[in-house]
Structures are given as structure tokens and as C-alpha cells.
Amino acid sequence: MSETITQRELRNGSGEIMRRLDEGESFVVTRNGVPVGELTPLRRLRFVTAESVSEIFRTAPAIDAERFRSDLDVIADQDITPRG
């Protein structure tokens, strides 16, 4: 849940707010009592090693390529005519 802060709190406490953003907290910023924006932490990219990915997929079910393609063809429109 996002904490609501005023524009003044954002201006005067930006260092503390930035630290809390870095810790994963979110904020809704208000001006004159009206919400005007939301501050949310960015999702950090996580590096995953090839070994861990291989281990995860080692137990995944096998995929029948022909059946997969057939299922896609049923769902996706392959018509090259532009949509009106």
C-alpha cells in the first residue's frame, strides 16, 4: 500500500523518501489534498546464471514443436490484408 505524502513533504524530505523508495516503498504525492502523482521504485534487473536457468528448465515438460505451431496458427490471424 502506498503512503500518501504532500508536495511539501516530498520537497523537504526528499532524501528520506529516496531512501525509502530504494527500500521498496511507494508513495502517492498530493497537492492541496488532491493526488497528483505516484512514486514507485524501479524494478531492478536481476542477473540469472545460465546454470540456474538450465536447472529450472531441466524438469520442464517437453514441447511438441509441430503442435505448438498448430495451436499458434489457430489463435493468431496470419492474414496479410491490412485491418480497415
The first five atom37 places (N, CA, C, CB, O) and aatype in JSON, in Angstrom:
{
  "aatype": [12, 15, 6, 16, 9, 16, 5, 1, 6, 10, 1, 2, 7, 15, 7, 6, 9, 12, 1, 1, 10, 3, 6, 7, 6, 15, 13, 19, 19, 16, 1, 2, 7, 19, 14, 19, 7, 6, 10, 16, 14, 10, 1, 1, 10, 1, 13, 19, 16, 0, 6, 15, 19, 15, 6, 9, 13, 1, 16, 0, 14, 0, 9, 3, 0, 6, 1, 13, 1, 15, 3, 10, 3, 19, 9, 0, 3, 5, 3, 9, 16, 14, 1, 7],
  "atom_mask": [
    [1, 1, 1, 1, 1],
    [1, 1, 1, 1, 1],
    [1, 1, 1, 1, 1],
    [1, 1, 1, 1, 1],
    [1, 1, 1, 1, 1],
    [1, 1, 1, 1, 1],
    [1, 1, 1, 1, 1],
    [1, 1, 1, 1, 1],
    [1, 1, 1, 1, 1],
    [1, 1, 1, 1, 1],
    [1, 1, 1, 1, 1],
    [1, 1, 1, 1, 1],
    [1, 1, 1, 0, 1],
    [1, 1, 1, 1, 1],
    [1, 1, 1, 0, 1],
    [1, 1, 1, 1, 1],
    [1, 1, 1, 1, 1],
    [1, 1, 1, 1, 1],
    [1, 1, 1, 1, 1],
    [1, 1, 1, 1, 1],
    [1, 1, 1, 1, 1],
    [1, 1, 1, 1, 1],
    [1, 1, 1, 1, 1],
    [1, 1, 1, 0, 1],
    [1, 1, 1, 1, 1],
    [1, 1, 1, 1, 1],
    [1, 1, 1, 1, 1],
    [1, 1, 1, 1, 1],
    [1, 1, 1, 1, 1],
    [1, 1, 1, 1, 1],
    [1, 1, 1, 1, 1],
    [1, 1, 1, 1, 1],
    [1, 1, 1, 0, 1],
    [1, 1, 1, 1, 1],
    [1, 1, 1, 1, 1],
    [1, 1, 1, 1, 1],
    [1, 1, 1, 0, 1],
    [1, 1, 1, 1, 1],
    [1, 1, 1, 1, 1],
    [1, 1, 1, 1, 1],
    [1, 1, 1, 1, 1],
    [1, 1, 1, 1, 1],
    [1, 1, 1, 1, 1],
    [1, 1, 1, 1, 1],
    [1, 1, 1, 1, 1],
    [1, 1, 1, 1, 1],
    [1, 1, 1, 1, 1],
    [1, 1, 1, 1, 1],
    [1, 1, 1, 1, 1],
    [1, 1, 1, 1, 1],
    [1, 1, 1, 1, 1],
    [1, 1, 1, 1, 1],
    [1, 1, 1, 1, 1],
    [1, 1, 1, 1, 1],
    [1, 1, 1, 1, 1],
    [1, 1, 1, 1, 1],
    [1, 1, 1, 1, 1],
    [1, 1, 1, 1, 1],
    [1, 1, 1, 1, 1],
    [1, 1, 1, 1, 1],
    [1, 1, 1, 1, 1],
    [1, 1, 1, 1, 1],
    [1, 1, 1, 1, 1],
    [1, 1, 1, 1, 1],
    [1, 1, 1, 1, 1],
    [1, 1, 1, 1, 1],
    [1, 1, 1, 1, 1],
    [1, 1, 1, 1, 1],
    [1, 1, 1, 1, 1],
    [1, 1, 1, 1, 1],
    [1, 1, 1, 1, 1],
    [1, 1, 1, 1, 1],
    [1, 1, 1, 1, 1],
    [1, 1, 1, 1, 1],
    [1, 1, 1, 1, 1],
    [1, 1, 1, 1, 1],
    [1, 1, 1, 1, 1],
    [1, 1, 1, 1, 1],
    [1, 1, 1, 1, 1],
    [1, 1, 1, 1, 1],
    [1, 1, 1, 1, 1],
    [1, 1, 1, 1, 1],
    [1, 1, 1, 1, 1],
    [1, 1, 1, 0, 1]
  ],
  "atom_positions": [
    [[0.85, -1.18, 0.0], [0.0, 0.0, 0.0], [0.89, 1.24, 0.0], [-0.96, 0.0, 1.22], [1.89, 1.28, 0.72]],
    [[0.54, 2.21, -0.78], [1.32, 3.44, -0.9], [0.97, 4.4, 0.24], [1.06, 4.11, -2.26], [-0.19, 4.53, 0.63]],
    [[2.0, 5.04, 0.75], [1.8, 6.09, 1.74], [1.52, 7.4, 1.01], [3.04, 6.22, 2.68], [2.13, 7.68, -0.02]],
    [[0.6, 8.19, 1.54], [0.29, 9.49, 0.95], [1.18, 10.55, 1.59], [-1.21, 9.84, 1.11], [1.26, 10.65, 2.82]],
    [[1.83, 11.35, 0.74], [2.66, 12.44, 1.23], [2.29, 13.7, 0.46], [4.18, 12.12, 1.08], [1.81, 13.63, -0.68]],
    [[2.52, 14.84, 1.09], [2.22, 16.11, 0.43], [3.41, 16.55, -0.42], [1.87, 17.2, 1.46], [4.52, 16.03, -0.29]],
    [[3.14, 17.5, -1.29], [4.2, 18.07, -2.12], [5.29, 18.66, -1.22], [3.63, 19.17, -3.08], [6.48, 18.52, -1.51]],
    [[4.91, 19.31, -0.14], [5.87, 19.9, 0.79], [6.72, 18.81, 1.46], [5.13, 20.74, 1.87], [7.93, 18.98, 1.61]],
    [[6.09, 17.7, 1.86], [6.85, 16.6, 2.47], [7.87, 16.03, 1.47], [5.9, 15.48, 2.96], [8.98, 15.67, 1.85]],
    [[7.47, 15.95, 0.23], [8.39, 15.47, -0.8], [9.57, 16.42, -0.95], [7.66, 15.31, -2.16], [10.72, 15.98, -1.01]],
    [[9.29, 17.71, -1.0], [10.35, 18.7, -1.16], [11.28, 18.71, 0.06], [9.75, 20.09, -1.37], [12.5, 18.7, -0.1]],
    [[10.71, 18.74, 1.25], [11.53, 18.88, 2.46], [12.19, 17.58, 2.9], [10.68, 19.42, 3.58], [13.22, 17.61, 3.57]],
    [[11.61, 16.45, 2.54], [12.16, 15.17, 2.99], [12.6, 14.28, 1.85], [0.0, 0.0, 0.0], [12.54, 13.06, 1.96]],
    [[13.05, 14.88, 0.75], [13.37, 14.08, -0.44], [14.43, 13.02, -0.17], [13.84, 15.0, -1.56], [14.35, 11.92, -0.72]],
    [[15.43, 13.33, 0.66], [16.47, 12.35, 0.94], [15.92, 11.11, 1.62], [0.0, 0.0, 0.0], [16.24, 9.98, 1.23]],
    [[15.09, 11.31, 2.63], [14.46, 10.19, 3.34], [13.51, 9.42, 2.42], [13.69, 10.7, 4.57], [13.48, 8.19, 2.43]],
    [[12.76, 10.15, 1.62], [11.82, 9.49, 0.7], [12.59, 8.66, -0.33], [10.94, 10.54, -0.02], [12.16, 7.55, -0.67]],
    [[13.7, 9.18, -0.84], [14.51, 8.42, -1.8], [15.06, 7.14, -1.15], [15.67, 9.29, -2.33], [15.11, 6.09, -1.79]],
    [[15.48, 7.24, 0.11], [15.98, 6.05, 0.81], [14.87, 5.01, 0.93], [16.52, 6.43, 2.21], [15.09, 3.82, 0.72]],
    [[13.68, 5.47, 1.27], [12.55, 4.55, 1.42], [12.12, 3.96, 0.07], [11.37, 5.26, 2.08], [11.71, 2.8, 0.01]],
    [[12.22, 4.75, -0.99], [11.96, 4.21, -2.33], [12.95, 3.09, -2.64], [12.06, 5.32, -3.4], [12.58, 2.04, -3.18]],
    [[14.21, 3.35, -2.29], [15.25, 2.35, -2.53], [14.97, 1.06, -1.75], [16.62, 2.9, -2.14], [15.4, -0.02, -2.16]],
    [[14.26, 1.17, -0.64], [13.9, 0.0, 0.16], [12.6, -0.65, -0.31], [13.77, 0.4, 1.62], [12.17, -1.65, 0.27]],
    [[11.98, -0.09, -1.36], [10.81, -0.72, -1.94], [9.47, -0.08, -1.63], [0.0, 0.0, 0.0], [8.44, -0.57, -2.07]],
    [[9.47, 1.01, -0.88], [8.2, 1.67, -0.55], [7.69, 2.51, -1.71], [8.37, 2.55, 0.7], [8.47, 2.95, -2.57]],
    [[6.38, 2.74, -1.74], [5.75, 3.58, -2.76], [5.01, 4.73, -2.08], [4.76, 2.74, -3.65], [4.63, 4.63, -0.91]],
    [[4.83, 5.81, -2.83], [4.19, 7.0, -2.29], [3.22, 7.59, -3.32], [5.24, 8.04, -1.88], [3.47, 7.54, -4.52]],
    [[2.11, 8.14, -2.8], [1.21, 8.95, -3.61], [1.43, 10.38, -3.15], [-0.32, 8.51, -3.45], [1.34, 10.68, -1.96]],
    [[1.73, 11.27, -4.09], [2.01, 12.67, -3.77], [0.75, 13.48, -4.02], [3.21, 13.21, -4.62], [0.1, 13.36, -5.06]],
    [[0.42, 14.34, -3.04], [-0.75, 15.2, -3.17], [-0.34, 16.66, -3.21], [-1.73, 14.95, -2.02], [0.7, 17.04, -2.67]],
    [[-1.17, 17.46, -3.85], [-1.02, 18.92, -3.85], [-2.4, 19.48, -3.51], [-0.48, 19.47, -5.24], [-3.38, 19.21, -4.2]],
    [[-2.45, 20.26, -2.46], [-3.74, 20.8, -1.97], [-4.76, 19.7, -1.73], [-4.3, 21.82, -2.98], [-5.95, 19.87, -1.98]],
    [[-4.27, 18.56, -1.23], [-5.15, 17.44, -0.88], [-5.57, 16.57, -2.05], [0.0, 0.0, 0.0], [-6.31, 15.6, -1.86]],
    [[-5.12, 16.9, -3.25], [-5.52, 16.15, -4.45], [-4.33, 15.31, -4.93], [-6.02, 17.12, -5.59], [-3.25, 15.86, -5.14]],
    [[-4.5, 13.99, -5.09], [-3.4, 13.16, -5.59], [-2.97, 13.63, -6.99], [-3.81, 11.68, -5.62], [-3.81, 13.8, -7.87]],
    [[-1.65, 13.82, -7.18], [-1.14, 14.29, -8.47], [-0.09, 13.35, -9.06], [-0.55, 15.67, -8.31], [0.26, 13.5, -10.24]],
    [[0.41, 12.4, -8.29], [1.42, 11.5, -8.84], [1.71, 10.38, -7.89], [0.0, 0.0, 0.0], [1.29, 10.37, -6.73]],
    [[2.45, 9.43, -8.41], [2.83, 8.27, -7.62], [4.32, 8.02, -7.81], [2.01, 7.02, -8.02], [4.83, 8.04, -8.93]],
    [[5.01, 7.79, -6.71], [6.43, 7.42, -6.74], [6.53, 5.95, -6.41], [7.27, 8.29, -5.75], [6.11, 5.51, -5.34]],
    [[7.09, 5.19, -7.32], [7.27, 3.76, -7.08], [8.7, 3.38, -7.42], [6.26, 2.91, -7.9], [9.29, 3.96, -8.33]],
    [[9.27, 2.42, -6.7], [10.63, 2.01, -7.02], [10.69, 1.34, -8.38], [11.16, 1.06, -5.94], [9.75, 0.67, -8.8]],
    [[11.81, 1.53, -9.06], [12.01, 0.84, -10.33], [12.3, -0.63, -10.07], [13.17, 1.48, -11.13], [12.9, -0.99, -9.06]],
    [[11.85, -1.46, -10.98], [12.19, -2.88, -10.88], [13.63, -3.05, -11.3], [11.24, -3.76, -11.77], [14.04, -2.6, -12.37]],
    [[14.37, -3.66, -10.48], [15.78, -3.88, -10.78], [15.95, -5.14, -11.61], [16.62, -3.97, -9.48], [15.34, -6.17, -11.33]],
    [[16.79, -5.04, -12.63], [17.08, -6.22, -13.43], [17.92, -7.17, -12.59], [17.82, -5.84, -14.76], [18.84, -6.75, -11.89]],
    [[17.6, -8.42, -12.68], [18.34, -9.42, -11.92], [19.06, -10.33, -12.88], [17.41, -10.22, -10.98], [18.48, -10.83, -13.85]],
    [[20.32, -10.54, -12.62], [21.12, -11.43, -13.45], [20.87, -12.86, -13.0], [22.63, -11.07, -13.37], [20.95, -13.18, -11.82]],
    [[20.58, -13.71, -13.96], [20.37, -15.12, -13.69], [21.4, -15.9, -14.48], [18.91, -15.57, -14.05], [21.56, -15.7, -15.68]],
    [[22.11, -16.78, -13.81], [23.16, -17.54, -14.48], [22.55, -18.57, -15.42], [24.08, -18.22, -13.46], [21.43, -19.03, -15.22]],
    [[23.31, -18.93, -16.44], [22.88, -19.96, -17.39], [22.65, -21.28, -16.67], [23.91, -20.13, -18.51], [21.74, -22.04, -17.02]],
    [[23.47, -21.57, -15.69], [23.33, -22.83, -14.95], [21.99, -22.89, -14.21], [24.49, -22.99, -13.95], [21.34, -23.93, -14.2]],
    [[21.59, -21.78, -13.59], [20.32, -21.8, -12.86], [19.13, -21.9, -13.81], [20.19, -20.56, -11.98], [18.14, -22.56, -13.49]],
    [[19.22, -21.26, -14.98], [18.15, -21.37, -15.97], [18.07, -22.81, -16.48], [18.38, -20.39, -17.14], [16.98, -23.36, -16.63]],
    [[19.2, -23.4, -16.75], [19.22, -24.79, -17.22], [18.59, -25.72, -16.19], [20.66, -25.24, -17.51], [17.86, -26.64, -16.54]],
    [[18.88, -25.47, -14.92], [18.32, -26.3, -13.86], [16.81, -26.13, -13.77], [18.97, -25.95, -12.51], [16.08, -27.1, -13.56]],
    [[16.34, -24.89, -13.93], [14.9, -24.64, -13.87], [14.17, -25.38, -15.0], [14.61, -23.12, -13.95], [13.14, -26.0, -14.78]],
    [[14.74, -25.3, -16.23], [14.08, -25.91, -17.38], [14.35, -27.4, -17.52], [14.52, -25.21, -18.63], [13.73, -28.07, -18.35]],
    [[15.25, -27.92, -16.73], [15.57, -29.35, -16.81], [14.34, -30.21, -16.54], [16.69, -29.7, -15.82], [14.17, -31.26, -17.15]],
    [[13.49, -29.76, -15.63], [12.31, -30.54, -15.27], [11.04, -30.07, -15.98], [12.1, -30.49, -13.78], [9.95, -30.57, -15.7]],
    [[11.17, -29.11, -16.89], [10.0, -28.61, -17.62], [9.52, -29.67, -18.61], [10.34, -27.28, -18.36], [10.32, -30.45, -19.12]],
    [[8.24, -29.69, -18.89], [7.73, -30.68, -19.86], [8.25, -30.38, -21.26], [6.19, -30.69, -19.86], [8.52, -29.23, -21.62]],
    [[8.37, -31.43, -22.04], [8.82, -31.28, -23.43], [7.73, -30.59, -24.25], [9.18, -32.68, -24.05], [6.54, -30.74, -23.96]],
    [[8.15, -29.83, -25.25], [7.2, -29.14, -26.13], [7.25, -29.77, -27.5], [7.52, -27.62, -26.21], [8.31, -29.93, -28.1]],
    [[6.07, -30.14, -27.99], [5.96, -30.67, -29.35], [5.88, -29.46, -30.28], [4.69, -31.62, -29.52], [4.87, -28.77, -30.31]],
    [[6.94, -29.2, -31.03], [7.04, -28.01, -31.87], [5.91, -27.92, -32.89], [8.38, -27.98, -32.57], [5.36, -26.84, -33.1]],
    [[5.57, -29.02, -33.53], [4.51, -29.01, -34.54], [3.15, -28.67, -33.93], [4.43, -30.37, -35.25], [2.39, -27.88, -34.48]],
    [[2.86, -29.27, -32.78], [1.59, -28.98, -32.11], [1.55, -27.52, -31.63], [1.37, -29.95, -30.9], [0.52, -26.86, -31.75]],
    [[2.67, -27.03, -31.11], [2.76, -25.65, -30.66], [2.47, -24.69, -31.82], [4.15, -25.35, -30.04], [1.69, -23.75, -31.69]],
    [[3.11, -24.94, -32.96], [2.9, -24.1, -34.14], [1.45, -24.17, -34.61], [3.84, -24.53, -35.28], [0.87, -23.15, -34.99]],
    [[0.88, -25.35, -34.58], [-0.51, -25.53, -34.99], [-1.45, -24.75, -34.06], [-0.89, -27.03, -34.98], [-2.39, -24.1, -34.52]],
    [[-1.19, -24.81, -32.77], [-2.01, -24.06, -31.81], [-1.89, -22.56, -32.06], [-1.58, -24.39, -30.36], [-2.89, -21.84, -31.99]],
    [[-0.69, -22.08, -32.34], [-0.5, -20.66, -32.64], [-1.24, -20.25, -33.9], [0.98, -20.34, -32.78], [-1.85, -19.19, -33.95]],
    [[-1.19, -21.1, -34.92], [-1.86, -20.78, -36.18], [-3.38, -20.68, -35.99], [-1.54, -21.83, -37.23], [-4.03, -19.89, -36.67]],
    [[-3.93, -21.47, -35.09], [-5.37, -21.41, -34.82], [-5.72, -20.09, -34.14], [-5.81, -22.61, -33.94], [-6.77, -19.51, -34.43]],
    [[-4.87, -19.62, -33.25], [-5.15, -18.42, -32.46], [-4.81, -17.14, -33.21], [-4.39, -18.47, -31.16], [-5.59, -16.19, -33.21]],
    [[-3.64, -17.11, -33.86], [-3.15, -15.88, -34.48], [-3.63, -15.77, -35.92], [-1.62, -15.81, -34.43], [-3.56, -16.74, -36.68]],
    [[-4.1, -14.59, -36.27], [-4.54, -14.34, -37.63], [-3.32, -14.11, -38.51], [-5.52, -13.13, -37.69], [-2.54, -13.19, -38.25]],
    [[-3.14, -14.92, -39.53], [-1.97, -14.82, -40.41], [-2.29, -14.06, -41.7], [-1.44, -16.2, -40.73], [-1.47, -14.03, -42.62]],
    [[-3.47, -13.46, -41.77], [-3.88, -12.73, -42.96], [-3.03, -11.47, -43.1], [-5.4, -12.38, -42.89], [-2.89, -10.7, -42.14]],
    [[-2.45, -11.24, -44.3], [-1.59, -10.09, -44.51], [-2.37, -8.85, -44.96], [-0.54, -10.42, -45.53], [-1.78, -7.79, -45.15]],
    [[-3.68, -8.97, -45.12], [-4.5, -7.83, -45.52], [-4.58, -6.84, -44.37], [-5.92, -8.29, -45.95], [-4.89, -7.23, -43.24]],
    [[-4.29, -5.56, -44.63], [-4.35, -4.57, -43.54], [-5.75, -4.49, -42.94], [-3.94, -3.2, -44.06], [-6.75, -4.6, -43.64]],
    [[-5.79, -4.29, -41.63], [-7.07, -4.12, -40.95], [-7.6, -2.73, -41.23], [-6.93, -4.36, -39.43], [-6.87, -1.74, -41.11]],
    [[-8.87, -2.64, -41.59], [-9.51, -1.42, -42.0], [-9.52, -0.34, -41.04], [0.0, 0.0, 0.0], [-10.05, 0.73, -41.32]]
  ]
}
